[in-house]
Amino acid sequence: MGEKGGVSVYGLGRFPVTLYYEQWIRLLDVSDGLRAFLEENKPRLKLKTKE
């Protein structure tokens, strides 16, 4: 947790992603729909392979 109350996630890209409480709750509230969207569109999305 940062000084300003945000929670950061590292390792998703070049820079950390920092969200605040309300943003995390909103994201978690739509997580099932987001997962379904990603699965439905998987053939159209770029998948990064592990090296």
PDB file as gemmi writes it, atoms N, CA and C in Angstrom:
CRYST1    1.000    1.000    1.000  90.00  90.00  90.00 P 1                      
ATOM      1  N   MET A   1       0.841  -1.168   0.000  1.00  0.00           N  
ATOM      2  CA  MET A   1       0.000   0.000   0.000  1.00  0.00           C  
ATOM      3  C   MET A   1       0.890   1.236   0.000  1.00  0.00           C  
ATOM      4  N   GLY A   2       0.520   2.187  -0.829  1.00  0.00           N  
ATOM      5  CA  GLY A   2       1.310   3.400  -0.938  1.00  0.00           C  
ATOM      6  C   GLY A   2       0.935   4.435   0.106  1.00  0.00           C  
ATOM      7  N   GLU A   3       1.726   5.482   0.166  1.00  0.00           N  
ATOM      8  CA  GLU A   3       1.507   6.565   1.128  1.00  0.00           C  
ATOM      9  C   GLU A   3       0.141   7.231   0.952  1.00  0.00           C  
ATOM     10  N   LYS A   4      -0.340   7.279  -0.285  1.00  0.00           N  
ATOM     11  CA  LYS A   4      -1.592   7.978  -0.571  1.00  0.00           C  
ATOM     12  C   LYS A   4      -2.806   7.052  -0.517  1.00  0.00           C  
ATOM     13  N   GLY A   5      -2.604   5.793  -0.118  1.00  0.00           N  
ATOM     14  CA  GLY A   5      -3.720   4.884   0.070  1.00  0.00           C  
ATOM     15  C   GLY A   5      -4.052   4.014  -1.120  1.00  0.00           C  
ATOM     16  N   GLY A   6      -3.231   4.052  -2.152  1.00  0.00           N  
ATOM     17  CA  GLY A   6      -3.467   3.200  -3.314  1.00  0.00           C  
ATOM     18  C   GLY A   6      -2.769   1.865  -3.154  1.00  0.00           C  
ATOM     19  N   VAL A   7      -3.256   0.871  -3.891  1.00  0.00           N  
ATOM     20  CA  VAL A   7      -2.624  -0.444  -3.903  1.00  0.00           C  
ATOM     21  C   VAL A   7      -2.115  -0.685  -5.315  1.00  0.00           C  
ATOM     22  N   SER A   8      -0.829  -0.986  -5.430  1.00  0.00           N  
ATOM     23  CA  SER A   8      -0.196  -1.155  -6.728  1.00  0.00           C  
ATOM     24  C   SER A   8       0.027  -2.626  -7.054  1.00  0.00           C  
ATOM     25  N   VAL A   9      -0.110  -2.944  -8.340  1.00  0.00           N  
ATOM     26  CA  VAL A   9       0.179  -4.286  -8.842  1.00  0.00           C  
ATOM     27  C   VAL A   9       1.390  -4.152  -9.758  1.00  0.00           C  
ATOM     28  N   TYR A  10       2.396  -4.949  -9.488  1.00  0.00           N  
ATOM     29  CA  TYR A  10       3.616  -4.934 -10.288  1.00  0.00           C  
ATOM     30  C   TYR A  10       3.656  -6.159 -11.186  1.00  0.00           C  
ATOM     31  N   GLY A  11       4.367  -6.055 -12.303  1.00  0.00           N  
ATOM     32  CA  GLY A  11       4.579  -7.200 -13.165  1.00  0.00           C  
ATOM     33  C   GLY A  11       3.591  -7.330 -14.314  1.00  0.00           C  
ATOM     34  N   LEU A  12       2.656  -6.404 -14.455  1.00  0.00           N  
ATOM     35  CA  LEU A  12       1.705  -6.463 -15.563  1.00  0.00           C  
ATOM     36  C   LEU A  12       2.246  -5.785 -16.812  1.00  0.00           C  
ATOM     37  N   GLY A  13       3.143  -4.887 -16.623  1.00  0.00           N  
ATOM     38  CA  GLY A  13       3.712  -4.136 -17.740  1.00  0.00           C  
ATOM     39  C   GLY A  13       4.960  -3.428 -17.267  1.00  0.00           C  
ATOM     40  N   ARG A  14       5.326  -2.406 -17.987  1.00  0.00           N  
ATOM     41  CA  ARG A  14       6.545  -1.672 -17.653  1.00  0.00           C  
ATOM     42  C   ARG A  14       6.423  -0.918 -16.326  1.00  0.00           C  
ATOM     43  N   PHE A  15       5.221  -0.393 -16.067  1.00  0.00           N  
ATOM     44  CA  PHE A  15       5.005   0.389 -14.852  1.00  0.00           C  
ATOM     45  C   PHE A  15       3.947  -0.273 -13.973  1.00  0.00           C  
ATOM     46  N   PRO A  16       4.008  -0.038 -12.666  1.00  0.00           N  
ATOM     47  CA  PRO A  16       2.977  -0.604 -11.793  1.00  0.00           C  
ATOM     48  C   PRO A  16       1.615   0.053 -12.056  1.00  0.00           C  
ATOM     49  N   VAL A  17       0.564  -0.688 -11.785  1.00  0.00           N  
ATOM     50  CA  VAL A  17      -0.793  -0.171 -11.898  1.00  0.00           C  
ATOM     51  C   VAL A  17      -1.280   0.096 -10.480  1.00  0.00           C  
ATOM     52  N   THR A  18      -1.665   1.340 -10.209  1.00  0.00           N  
ATOM     53  CA  THR A  18      -2.118   1.717  -8.873  1.00  0.00           C  
ATOM     54  C   THR A  18      -3.587   2.097  -8.927  1.00  0.00           C  
ATOM     55  N   LEU A  19      -4.375   1.463  -8.072  1.00  0.00           N  
ATOM     56  CA  LEU A  19      -5.792   1.765  -7.962  1.00  0.00           C  
ATOM     57  C   LEU A  19      -6.121   2.055  -6.505  1.00  0.00           C  
ATOM     58  N   TYR A  20      -7.176   2.827  -6.297  1.00  0.00           N  
ATOM     59  CA  TYR A  20      -7.643   3.131  -4.956  1.00  0.00           C  
ATOM     60  C   TYR A  20      -8.823   2.236  -4.616  1.00  0.00           C  
ATOM     61  N   TYR A  21      -9.211   2.215  -3.365  1.00  0.00           N  
ATOM     62  CA  TYR A  21     -10.219   1.297  -2.857  1.00  0.00           C  
ATOM     63  C   TYR A  21     -11.441   1.196  -3.766  1.00  0.00           C  
ATOM     64  N   GLU A  22     -12.049   2.328  -4.093  1.00  0.00           N  
ATOM     65  CA  GLU A  22     -13.263   2.318  -4.909  1.00  0.00           C  
ATOM     66  C   GLU A  22     -13.012   1.703  -6.281  1.00  0.00           C  
ATOM     67  N   GLN A  23     -11.837   1.961  -6.843  1.00  0.00           N  
ATOM     68  CA  GLN A  23     -11.501   1.405  -8.148  1.00  0.00           C  
ATOM     69  C   GLN A  23     -11.332  -0.108  -8.075  1.00  0.00           C  
ATOM     70  N   TRP A  24     -10.698  -0.605  -7.021  1.00  0.00           N  
ATOM     71  CA  TRP A  24     -10.548  -2.052  -6.852  1.00  0.00           C  
ATOM     72  C   TRP A  24     -11.913  -2.713  -6.708  1.00  0.00           C  
ATOM     73  N   ILE A  25     -12.807  -2.114  -5.929  1.00  0.00           N  
ATOM     74  CA  ILE A  25     -14.138  -2.680  -5.727  1.00  0.00           C  
ATOM     75  C   ILE A  25     -14.899  -2.715  -7.044  1.00  0.00           C  
ATOM     76  N   ARG A  26     -14.842  -1.629  -7.815  1.00  0.00           N  
ATOM     77  CA  ARG A  26     -15.518  -1.603  -9.122  1.00  0.00           C  
ATOM     78  C   ARG A  26     -14.965  -2.678 -10.043  1.00  0.00           C  
ATOM     79  N   LEU A  27     -13.645  -2.820 -10.065  1.00  0.00           N  
ATOM     80  CA  LEU A  27     -13.008  -3.828 -10.914  1.00  0.00           C  
ATOM     81  C   LEU A  27     -13.406  -5.236 -10.477  1.00  0.00           C  
ATOM     82  N   LEU A  28     -13.380  -5.492  -9.195  1.00  0.00           N  
ATOM     83  CA  LEU A  28     -13.761  -6.812  -8.694  1.00  0.00           C  
ATOM     84  C   LEU A  28     -15.241  -7.109  -8.942  1.00  0.00           C  
ATOM     85  N   ASP A  29     -16.088  -6.088  -8.879  1.00  0.00           N  
ATOM     86  CA  ASP A  29     -17.528  -6.267  -9.128  1.00  0.00           C  
ATOM     87  C   ASP A  29     -17.821  -6.721 -10.551  1.00  0.00           C  
ATOM     88  N   VAL A  30     -16.988  -6.336 -11.493  1.00  0.00           N  
ATOM     89  CA  VAL A  30     -17.225  -6.702 -12.898  1.00  0.00           C  
ATOM     90  C   VAL A  30     -16.284  -7.813 -13.369  1.00  0.00           C  
ATOM     91  N   SER A  31     -15.580  -8.450 -12.446  1.00  0.00           N  
ATOM     92  CA  SER A  31     -14.567  -9.431 -12.832  1.00  0.00           C  
ATOM     93  C   SER A  31     -15.162 -10.622 -13.589  1.00  0.00           C  
ATOM     94  N   ASP A  32     -16.341 -11.105 -13.193  1.00  0.00           N  
ATOM     95  CA  ASP A  32     -16.947 -12.236 -13.909  1.00  0.00           C  
ATOM     96  C   ASP A  32     -17.278 -11.856 -15.348  1.00  0.00           C  
ATOM     97  N   GLY A  33     -17.847 -10.668 -15.537  1.00  0.00           N  
ATOM     98  CA  GLY A  33     -18.173 -10.201 -16.879  1.00  0.00           C  
ATOM     99  C   GLY A  33     -16.929  -9.963 -17.712  1.00  0.00           C  
ATOM    100  N   LEU A  34     -15.900  -9.434 -17.089  1.00  0.00           N  
ATOM    101  CA  LEU A  34     -14.638  -9.190 -17.794  1.00  0.00           C  
ATOM    102  C   LEU A  34     -14.004 -10.510 -18.227  1.00  0.00           C  
ATOM    103  N   ARG A  35     -14.024 -11.500 -17.352  1.00  0.00           N  
ATOM    104  CA  ARG A  35     -13.466 -12.817 -17.682  1.00  0.00           C  
ATOM    105  C   ARG A  35     -14.248 -13.439 -18.844  1.00  0.00           C  
ATOM    106  N   ALA A  36     -15.575 -13.332 -18.812  1.00  0.00           N  
ATOM    107  CA  ALA A  36     -16.408 -13.877 -19.891  1.00  0.00           C  
ATOM    108  C   ALA A  36     -16.102 -13.171 -21.208  1.00  0.00           C  
ATOM    109  N   PHE A  37     -15.971 -11.847 -21.171  1.00  0.00           N  
ATOM    110  CA  PHE A  37     -15.645 -11.077 -22.371  1.00  0.00           C  
ATOM    111  C   PHE A  37     -14.312 -11.533 -22.955  1.00  0.00           C  
ATOM    112  N   LEU A  38     -13.319 -11.703 -22.093  1.00  0.00           N  
ATOM    113  CA  LEU A  38     -11.992 -12.119 -22.555  1.00  0.00           C  
ATOM    114  C   LEU A  38     -12.041 -13.506 -23.191  1.00  0.00           C  
ATOM    115  N   GLU A  39     -12.767 -14.427 -22.577  1.00  0.00           N  
ATOM    116  CA  GLU A  39     -12.872 -15.778 -23.134  1.00  0.00           C  
ATOM    117  C   GLU A  39     -13.599 -15.762 -24.478  1.00  0.00           C  
ATOM    118  N   GLU A  40     -14.679 -14.984 -24.586  1.00  0.00           N  
ATOM    119  CA  GLU A  40     -15.436 -14.908 -25.837  1.00  0.00           C  
ATOM    120  C   GLU A  40     -14.605 -14.310 -26.967  1.00  0.00           C  
ATOM    121  N   ASN A  41     -13.700 -13.426 -26.624  1.00  0.00           N  
ATOM    122  CA  ASN A  41     -12.899 -12.727 -27.625  1.00  0.00           C  
ATOM    123  C   ASN A  41     -11.461 -13.223 -27.712  1.00  0.00           C  
ATOM    124  N   LYS A  42     -11.167 -14.311 -27.057  1.00  0.00           N  
ATOM    125  CA  LYS A  42      -9.796 -14.838 -27.007  1.00  0.00           C  
ATOM    126  C   LYS A  42      -9.163 -14.994 -28.383  1.00  0.00           C  
ATOM    127  N   PRO A  43      -9.905 -15.501 -29.396  1.00  0.00           N  
ATOM    128  CA  PRO A  43      -9.275 -15.647 -30.717  1.00  0.00           C  
ATOM    129  C   PRO A  43      -8.830 -14.316 -31.337  1.00  0.00           C  
ATOM    130  N   ARG A  44      -9.452 -13.226 -30.930  1.00  0.00           N  
ATOM    131  CA  ARG A  44      -9.129 -11.918 -31.493  1.00  0.00           C  
ATOM    132  C   ARG A  44      -8.084 -11.167 -30.672  1.00  0.00           C  
ATOM    133  N   LEU A  45      -7.730 -11.694 -29.523  1.00  0.00           N  
ATOM    134  CA  LEU A  45      -6.783 -11.017 -28.629  1.00  0.00           C  
ATOM    135  C   LEU A  45      -5.386 -11.584 -28.805  1.00  0.00           C  
ATOM    136  N   LYS A  46      -4.407 -10.741 -28.603  1.00  0.00           N  
ATOM    137  CA  LYS A  46      -3.020 -11.184 -28.679  1.00  0.00           C  
ATOM    138  C   LYS A  46      -2.667 -11.861 -27.361  1.00  0.00           C  
ATOM    139  N   LEU A  47      -2.142 -13.082 -27.454  1.00  0.00           N  
ATOM    140  CA  LEU A  47      -1.724 -13.810 -26.285  1.00  0.00           C  
ATOM    141  C   LEU A  47      -0.206 -13.791 -26.195  1.00  0.00           C  
ATOM    142  N   LYS A  48       0.306 -13.428 -25.055  1.00  0.00           N  
ATOM    143  CA  LYS A  48       1.738 -13.370 -24.862  1.00  0.00           C  
ATOM    144  C   LYS A  48       2.201 -14.723 -24.347  1.00  0.00           C  
ATOM    145  N   THR A  49       3.150 -15.327 -25.044  1.00  0.00           N  
ATOM    146  CA  THR A  49       3.657 -16.627 -24.611  1.00  0.00           C  
ATOM    147  C   THR A  49       4.757 -16.455 -23.589  1.00  0.00           C  
ATOM    148  N   LYS A  50       4.814 -17.399 -22.643  1.00  0.00           N  
ATOM    149  CA  LYS A  50       5.872 -17.370 -21.627  1.00  0.00           C  
ATOM    150  C   LYS A  50       7.167 -17.861 -22.254  1.00  0.00           C  
ATOM    151  N   GLU A  51       8.237 -17.214 -21.888  1.00  0.00           N  
ATOM    152  CA  GLU A  51       9.557 -17.586 -22.424  1.00  0.00           C  
ATOM    153  C   GLU A  51      10.293 -18.438 -21.440  1.00  0.00           C  
TER     154      GLU A  51                                                      
END                                                                             
